[in-house]
Amino acid sequence: MSRIIVAGLSGAGRTLTLKFLQDMGYFTVDNLPVTLMDAFFRKEALNYKKCALGLDIREKENFEKFVEITKNFQPLEIIFLDCSTETARRRFIENKRKPPLAKGSQSISVAVEDERRLLRPIRAIADLVIDTSGLTPWQLKKTLFKRIKGADVPFQIDILSFGYKYGIPQESDMVFDARFLPNPNYIGSMAHLSGKSKKVAAYVRKSPVYKKTMSVLAAFLGKTLPLYEKTGKSYFTVSVGCTGGRHRSVVFAEDLKKFIPRKYAVRIVHRDIKK
């Protein structure tokens, strides 16, 4: 069982770290009161192989109790996110927010320094301290992948076929229109079949431009997917559409899957095939 508690200075990336841990397969809970942590680790955490909790600065009155709780549950890793005061100040300004413990007209920098002092006992017992001052979100994620055992999660590629008449999938990162291909729906013996049918697939593939188009798109994805992966994305959705989402897009999506590099985890979904 892997148990992680994420703490740190406001503005240093605690919430983002929890999101990355979720991408790595962790069940995450943010801002769980310290008074409930003991019960959580004794009962609820047993239902999950990997879980991570976020510790909020507003729990400062219970930090001493928190330190005691961490002694009772092992293995338990504490990750502390830190950054320079100037970096925290800039991030708060960019997001038009103020530190959670800022009082009245108190400046952001002073509020951050006050918070830093309060967090010293937590930082002192942390297993891993990450200074995010000069890190991009992708670099932070990469650091977590390197430091956390079992966090090697493959880049997930979803290939989704759909029908334009039912709308373009909102989760699409890239959309390919397959409506230029011959439509089996106008052939009486194939109208009731789907793109899973060998007869339909053969009909769609016989188009003179089918192989060339597939080759061009496969080559494009081969060049761009690694670049998208480097931005820190955990998954990428390629949507292929035709009019109804039952014939051409299904065939094209199934064939496209064969060209995706094996190092990626690939899932195929035919959203409208039964409509």
N, C-alpha and C positions, 0 to 999 in steps of 0.2 A: 504494500500500500504506500502511495506517495501523498504526503500531506504538506502543503505549502501555505504560509501566511505572507501576504504581501503588505508591507507597510512603507512609509516614506513621507518625504516632504510634499506638501500640496504643490502641484504643478510639476512634479518630477516624473510623472508617468505611471502612477499606481493603477489607475483605471485602465489605461492602455495595456499594461502588463497583464492584468486579469483577462482582458479580451484575448491576448495572445495565448495565454495558458488555456483558455477555452478552446482555441483553435488546435491546441496540442492534445485535446481530449480530456481536459480537467473539468470537473463539475465546480463551478465557481459561485461564490456568494460574497457580495460586497457589503460593507458596513454592517456586518453582523455584530450585535452588541457583545462586548466581552463577557457579560454575565451569561450569555447563551452558548459561548464557545465550548465550555466544558461538556455540556449536554450534547452539543453537535458532534464533537469528536468521539463521545462514548456511544452514541446511537446512530445518528444519521450518516456520519462519515463511513460507517461499516458497509453501507450500500454502494459505495463508490470506490473503485481502485485508485482513482486519482482525484483529489479535491483541493481547492485553493480558496482561502478566505482573505478578504481585504480588511485591513485595520484602519479605521478613520481617526484623524487627529482629535475629533470631538469626543473620543473615548478617553481623553487624557486623565480623567479622574480614576480610571480603572487600569491604568498602565501597570501598576504594581501587581494587581491581580492577574493581568495578562502574562507577566513574566513568570508567575507561579504556575499558571496553566500550562505554559510551554514546557515546563520541566516534567510534567506528568504524561506527556504524549510524545513518544519517540518511535520511529523516526519522524521528525518534523523539521522542515527547513524554513527559515525566515529570510525573505528577500527584502532588502531595504533599498528603495529608490531615492537617490539624492541628486541635487544639482546646485549650481551656484545661485546665490541670491539674485544676481542680475538676470540669470536665465529664467528663474521662477517669475521675477517681476515682468519680464518681457512676455512670457506666456500668458500671464494673467491679463495683461493689457490687450494682447492679441485676441483673447477669448472674451474680453469685456466682462471679466469676473474679478472678484477680490478674494483673498485668502479667507477660509472659513472662520478663522478666529480674529479677523481684523475688527478693531474697535473704532467706531465713529469715523473721525477724519484721519485715523492712523494711516501712515503710508504703507504701501504694499511691502516695501523692503523691510521696514521695522516689524511688520506682522510676520513676515517669513522668518526673520531672525528669532523672533519670540517662539515661533513654532519649532524651529531647529533646536532650541534649547530644551523644549519639552520632550522632543523625540530622542534625545541623547541616550536614555536608558534602553530604548528599543534598538537603536543603531548599534549599541554596544554588544547586544546578544545576537545580532544578525549573522547568518551563515554566509550570506552573499550581499555585498553592497555594490550597487551599480550607479555610477555617476552618469546621468543622462545629459549633462550640459552640452556636449558636442555630438550627441547621437541623433540620427534621424529615426523615425519609427521603425524603418526596416533594419537599421543597425541594432536597435534595442531588441527586436525580435530575434535577430541572428545571434546576439549575445545570450539570450535565454536558451535558444536551441543548443548552443554549445555547452552551457553550464548545467542544464537540467537533464538528468539521466532519463532516457526513454522518450525524449521530446522530438525525435526525428520523424516528422510528419510529412508525407509526400505531398507535393503540389497536386491538388485535386482538379481534374478537368471534367466538366460536365458538358456533354453534347446533348442538346435539347431540340427535338423536332416539334414543330407547332404549325397551326393553321392561321394565316393572317386574318381570316374571318372571325377568329376568336381573340385576336389581339396579340401583340408582340409581348413575350415574357418580360416582366419587369426586371428579372434578375440577370438579363442578358448583358454580357460584356462586349460581345461581338455578334452581329446578326448577318446571316447570309441568305439571300433570296434565291430560292430554287425554282421559281415559277417560270423560268425560261425553258425548262425541260419539258418534254412531251408529257401530257397529262393522261394517265391511265383511266381517270374517272370518266373520260368520254368514250372508252372502249367498253361495250356492254359486258363482255365476259370478265372484265377486271374491275369494274366500278365497285362491286361489293367486297373486293379483296383489299388487303392492306399492303404496305411496302415490305412487309415481312414475307410475302408470297414470292416464290422464285419466279413466277410468271411476270409479276409486276416489276420485280427488280431487273429482270432481263430486258423488259420493254424500256424502262427508264435509262438503263445503261447503254442501250444501243444508239443513243443520241450521239452524233459526231463530236459534240463539244463536251460530253460528259467526262471522259478521261482527262482531257486537257484542263478543264475547270477544276477537277478534283486535284490534279497534280499541282496547279498553281496555288490553290488554297492550302494544301498540305505543306507546300514549301514555305508559304507565308507564315503559317502557324509554327513551323519548325524554327523559323528565325525569331518570331516575336514572343512565343511562350516563355523562353528563358528570360527575356527582358521583363515581362510582366511578373515573373516569379521573383526577380531581383527587387521589385518595388515593395515586396513584403506581402503580396496577396497570398492567401491560403488556397484559394480556388479561383477558377476562371470558367465562365459559361459561354460556350459557343452555341448560338441558336440558329437552326436551319428551318426556314419556313417555306411552305407552299400554300395554295389556296385553303385547303381543308385540313392539312396536317396529317393525312392518312396514307398518301402514296409517295410522291417525289421526295418530300423532306425526310421521310422515314428511311428510304433507300439511301439517300445521300448521307444522312447521319450515320447509318450503320457502316457505310464504306469509309467515311472520314475517320471513324474510330480506329481503323486498321493502320492509319498513317501517323497517329499520335505516338511520339517516342515512348518506349516501354518504361522509362524511368518515372513516368507520371501515372498517378492513379486515375483511371478513366471510368466515368459512369455515363450511361446513356439513358435518356428518358424520352419517351414518345408521349408528349402531353395530350395530344388530341387524336390519337390513333383510333380510339373507340367511339368518337363522336360522329 
